[in-house]
Amino acid sequence: MQYRKDKQGNDLSALGFGCMRFPRKDGKIDLEETEREILEAVDLGINYFDTAYIYGGSEEALGEIVERNALRDRIRIATKLPQYLVTKNASLDKYFSEQLKRLRTDRVDYYLMHHLTDPAMWEKLKSVGALEWLAEKKRSGEIGAVGFSYHGDTDGFLKILGDYDWDLCQIQYNYFDEHAQAGVEGLREAGKKGIPAVIMEPLRGGKLVNMLPEEAVRVMEKSGRGWTPAEWSFRWLYDQPEVTVVLSGMNSAEMLRENCRTASDAGVGLFTEGDFAVIREVTKRIREREKVGCTGCRYCMPCPKGVDIPGYFRCYNAMAIEDAATARKEFIQTVGLTKEPAFASQCVGCGKCEKHCPQNIPIREKLKEADRALRPFPYNALIALGRKKLFRQAKTGKAK
């Protein structure tokens, strides 16, 4: 197993075990199968295990297995504060204490602010005393390191990244999403600041394996490398020195062993120009299915009325490349749940964006089309409810 350093100089396995999708049986986590996988993962050198408060049953299962097999001192546990549920100072202790109990431990090695989509969410946490609370937990040793996971745009990520002395960050990143969400710009800025990056969705939820166009698969096969689509994705990531850990939700022994082998063999500087050419061609083949020829260059931004034009088109294209439900979920996360509204309905038709678009996209027309597809009535109502809950006034009262 290859290891990369965290901010404190600790060795972290380049492959991390994502605990959101533990094997299930009869609707519940299959503890026996999960235990087999975790034990083999540890034997193969994985020491970073990522879970969260809202991953149904995950913290409890991980805690039970770790305790039963005396693994606590051999692994590092990362879990996440459900910041979207926090409305007052007392909530911080409430959720953290519950998580310690679930995990059967007296400390969390990496504690992340979960699912930030806008700097306002971080500001809300600060308003209820999160800075002081985190400092106290680090002093007591109950929290080893503090980070955040992110699903908004690049600008928001950079603002949050520069606002606190973070120990790590977690971002969605893969060769197809190189310029989406935090993107390569965010990854490199984290690297400049010495903040380790944990990568989620390296395979875009399996889509870069199971939903590749046949033409894209043939491009990989003709390269002569003999790598699987998953291996191409992981090797592309491991070539980048700013990447510290790549998470994978592995639910089979075969997947676990392949990913561990790749994490052992791949490294910085081993991806050749020919390999990059393959990835460019594969990306091109995937994008041939898109509805709008947007490259995410952001020359159309900023919109005078605040519309997230690249975000809209990225999610609209996902409807053609993947499926409507996945695309709408991403839209809610990255466009719908920002403090300042970024909806296409705010467009006044000034045309400023179209004057700067290198692709000559009829942006005003395509925005209307994308908005109809991404925000049908049920989703519109869901977004409105989510915004109301996320950006409600926080209470700063201390726990008694």
Summary of the structure (lengths in Angstrom):
residues: 400
radius of gyration: 21.2
end to end distance: 46.9
largest distance: 65.7
contacts: 1313
relative contact order: 0.11
helix: 48%
strand: 14%
